[in-house]
Every structure is written in structure tokens, then in C-alpha cells.
Amino acid sequence: MNLEEYFARTGYKGSTEKQDLETLTDIFQHHIRAVPFENLSIHCGEKITLELEHVYNKIVRKKRGGWCMENNQLLGWVLKGLGYDTSFLGAYVFNPHQNAYATLMTHLVVKVVIDGKAYVVDGGFGVSYQMWQPMELVSGKEQPQAPGVFRFTEKNGVWYLEKMRRKQYIPNQSFSNSDLLEKKECRKVYMFSLEPRTVEDFRFQCTYLQTSPDSLFTKKSICALQTTDGFRALIGWTLTETTYNYKENMDLVEFVTLEDEEVEKTLKEKFNITLERKLVPINVKGSYTI
């Protein structure tokens, strides 16, 4: 494992000497535009493990993506190797269909401290809730980014992340009521505390999320990648391409349904992913919005 090979994977060619916010942001943006948020292993007979060497081999050498425990663990390793002050936090994801936060801590994020200021760096959420810049850990401050306006609020030691989005224009009106579309303009994303976590704290969750019939990740095959002006996502057979702010305060959301034989080709062309095993797409309705 080496940083040069990781940077070749993400295409980052900037400084590796500075530990400042600008460099952190640049490294982070290269990661989210090169490494998909995806759970395809679950749907092609592979096991997801949390050993760093396995994660590195999968993402860097095999040019795959991963979910939060893979993406953010790798990102944390990279930043630590560059000299950043980093630690892991654990979050509870909001389920819009149940209107409640999960009771299981399933989301791993990275905290980075620069010149006494703390930031949350999360390269493993995907779709429109994927932040594009490190977020300053400060309560009540609106932090506008290309995907929308993010905000942390803190109450009794618990931190909450929410996102305000723009209006959406959907040319293919047959998808205007899709359960994949988020209808609310302000959406809760997750909650967390500042208690430092380790990868060991996520062992049970890693197994549960890829085996339980109640898990979102067994109900949907997901692959999402950020672009320079939005993101694209393949959920089951539904390909979505979103362009942020394509008109004043409006995002363009384009949907298309793929045939079985188009899925593999689309993964290669749109996400630069080539799977070693046959993917069985799945998209059980509910519990996920883009």
C-alpha cells in the first residue's frame, strides 16, 4: 500500500506536503469523483470485509468503489499518512420512510483537525447527500456547496447533519413520483457524537448490513459517483444523472431504465467499474432517496 498508487487511482497531482484545508478539499474531491459509493459486492457474491489491505486492494488496484466503512477508512489512512490530525466518528443514518434515525451506528466518517478547527470529511454517503467539501464542525452555520446547503446543529452533545436542496426538474415525467426522489426540500441525513471510534466498532454492522433482509443494502444494488457538475447513480436498473443548478435554483434529474444486458456496459462506461462476478441487480421499493 502506498500513497502514490492511491493518488494515481484518484488522479490527484497536487501537494502532499501541506496539511491545510485547501489541500484537504482537493484530495477529497478527487476521491469522490474517482471512487464510487457502491455495494455491488453484496449482489455479485462477494463478501465485504473491513481489513484495510483488502479495502485498498479493492478500491485502488481493482478500481472498485465501496460503502462508507471502506471509502472513509481508506480516506482516513491517506490523510493520516500525509500528516493530518484525523479520527473516526460513528453516525446513525436517517431513514426518510420511517421518519427516524437508525438505532444501529452504521455510518463511519472522518474528523480532521486543522489549526485547531475541526472538520467532518465524509467520502462515503453518495448521491445528493454526498458533501463536496469538508464541513466545519460548527453548530447552526449554513455551509453552501454545489450539491446544496448543508448544516450541522448540536443539541446536548449530539450533532445532526441536514441538507437543503434546490427544486428539481425531471424531463421524464414517468419518474416524477418515483420513490427514489426526495420530496422534501430540507432533509435530515444523520446524527453522531464526537466520541472517537475505531474500525472495530463497525464489525457487527458490516456483517449485518450485507446479510440482513431488513438492510437497505440487501434490498438495493447501488452505485453512485460524483461528477464535476452533479452525480450519477445506478440503483437496480434505474440510471439517474443529476446536474446541479443547471438553471437558477434548479437541479436537472434525468432517469432511464436499463435492460439487463445494459447494466454491465453502463457500470463500465459511467462508473469505470468492471466486476469479476455476475451482478444480480435489485431495487426493492422504499427506504432510499437520491
N, C-alpha and C positions, 0 to 999 in steps of 0.2 A: 504494500500500500504506500503510495506516495502522492504528495500534493500536486506535482507536475502532471501526473496522469489524470488526476481528478480535474484539473483546470483544462486539460486537453479535451476532456469529456464535455465540459460546460462552455468551452470557447472563451474563457476569461483570460485576458492578456495584460491586465493592469498590474498595479503594485502589489507585492506580497510583503513589503517592509512596513507599511503604515498600518497602524491599528486605529484608524479613525472612522467616523460614520460614513463618509463618502465612499471609502474603500469597501466597507462592510455592505453598503447598499449595492454597489456594483457587483460584488461577488454573489450576493443574494439573488439579484435579478438574473444573472447568468444561470444560476441554478434552476430557478423556477421556469425559465424559458427553454431549458435543455432537458430537464428531468421531469417526466410526467408524475402526477399523483395518480397511482393506479393500484388496483387489487387483482389484476388478471391472474396471478399465480393461483388464487383460490379456485378459479374457473378453468384452469388447464392442468389440474392435478399436481401442482407443486405446493410445497409447504413453505410458509413464510417464517423465517427464523430471525432472531434479533442479534446474532453474533455479528460484530462489526465487520469482520473479514468477509462474511457471507454477503452482507449488505453492500460492501464496497465492490465485491466481485460482480454482483447482480447489476448495480447501477452504473459503475464506472466501466467495467470490462464488457459486460453483456449489453450495455446501453439500454437497460430497462429503467422503469421508474419504481415507485414504492408508495406505501402509505406513510403516515406521519412518523411512526416509530422507526422507519427506515430512512426517509428523507431527512428528518431533523436530527437523527443520531449522526448521520454522515456529515451534515452541515455543522453540527457541534464539534465533531472531530476535526474538520477542516479549520474552523475558526480557532479552536484551541491550539492547533498546530501552528497557526500564524501568530499566536501570542495574545489573542483576545481573552478577556476575562469572561468565561462562559459557564453556565449551569443549565440543568434541565428543570422544567416545571411540568406539572400534570394538570390537564384540564378535563372538564365534564362538558360534553357537546350538547347543544340544544337541539331537541327534536321538534320541528315545527308541527308535525302531525299530531304529536301528543301534547304540544304546548308545554313542554317540561324539559329540564336538563336531565341528562342521563345520570343514573345512580352509580355507574361504574366509570372510573377515571380511565378514559381510553385514548386521550389525545396528549401527545408529548410535544412540548415546544421548547425553544432555546431562549434563555435570558442572557443578554450581553451587557456588560457594564463598560462604558467608555467615559473617561474623565468624570467619574462619579455619577453619571446619568445612566439609568437602567433602560434597556430596550427589549422588546419581545421580537424575536425573529422566528417566523413560522413558515417553513417552506413545504408544509405537508397538509394543507387543507383543501386545496384545489378549487375549481370552478370560480364563481364570482366572489367567494368569501376568502380567496387567496390574497393576502396582503402583498403589495408590490414593493414596499419599503419597510425597514424596521420601524416598529411603532414605539414611541417614547412611552414608558410606563408612568403615566400621569393621569389622574382621575378627572373626568369631565371635559377634557380638551378634545375638540373635534380635529381629526387628522385627515385632511382630504388627500386622496390618492387617485390614480387613474380608475381603479375599479369602483370608487365611490368614497363616501366619508365614513371612516372608522372612528370608534370612540371607546375608550375604557372608562368604566366607572367603578369605584371601590366602595364597598359597604361592609363594615365590621370585619375587615381583613380578607374579604372575598372580592376578587376582581371579575368584572363582566366585560366581555367584548361584544359590541354590536356594530352593525353596518347599515348605513342609509344608502339606498341605491337610486338610480335615475329611473325615469319612465322607460318602458320597453316598447319597441316596435317589432312586431312579429309578422313578416310578409306572408308566411304560410299559415293562414288563419285556422287551418285544421288543427294546429297545435296551440291555439290561443288559450285553451283551457287545459293544457297538459298538466299533469300532476307534477311534472318536473319544474314547472315555472313557479318561482316565488311570487306570491301576490302582494305581500306586504312591502311597503317602502322602507320600513325600518325593521331589521331582523336581528334577533339575538343569535350569537354564534357559539360562544362557550363561556364557562366560568372557571376560575382557577385561584389557587392561593400561591403565595410566594415561597412555600416550603420546597426546598431543593429535593429533586427526585433523581433516581438512577434508572438505568435501563431495566434493572432487576424488578423495579416496581411495576413493570408492564408485561412480565412474562405470562401471567394468567390471562390478561386481556388479549394478548397476541394470539393465544390458542383459542380463546372463546370467540373472538371476532371472526375467525376463519372456519369455525366448526358449528357454532350455534345456529339453529334455524331462525332464531329471533334476531340475529345480527343483520344489520344493513348490508354488510359486505358479502354475506352469502346470498342475499336477495337480489343484488345488482352487480353486474360486471361494469367497472368504472375505469375510464382512462381520461385524464384531463391534463391539458398543457396550456400554460400561459403563452401568449404571443406578444408582439410589440404593441398591439393596439386592442387586445382583448384576451379571449381564451377560446379553446375548442375542447369539446368533451364528447366521448363516445360512451353512452350508457345503454347497455344491452345492444339493441340495433339502431338506437337513435343518436345520430350525429348532430351536435349543436355547435354553431360557430357564432360567437358574440363579439361585436365590435363596440368598444366603449365610446360613448359620447360622439357617435357618428353624426348626430345633429344636436343642436342646443339642448342640453339636459336630457338626452335620449340615447339609449343603447339599442343597437340593431341585434336581434336574436333570430338566427336562421336555423331551421330544423330540417332534417331529411331522415327518412327511414331507409336503412340499408338492407339489402338481401344478404343471406348467409355468406354467399361467395364474395361479397364486397368487404366483409369485416376485416379479414386479414390484410387485404390490399390497403384499406383505409388506415389501419394501425401503422403500416409501414410508411405510407405517404404523408399522413398528417401528424403522426406522433413519433416517427422514426423508431418504431418498435417491431422487432421480429421475434416471435415466440418460438420456443423449441418444441412445445407441445400444442396440441389442438385446443383452441379456446371454445368453450361452450357458453355463448352469451346468455345473459339472464337479466330481466328487468321486471321484478315484481312491483306492482304499483305502490306508491306511498313512501313516506319516510325519507325522501331526499329531494332537495330543490337546488336549482342552479342559479 
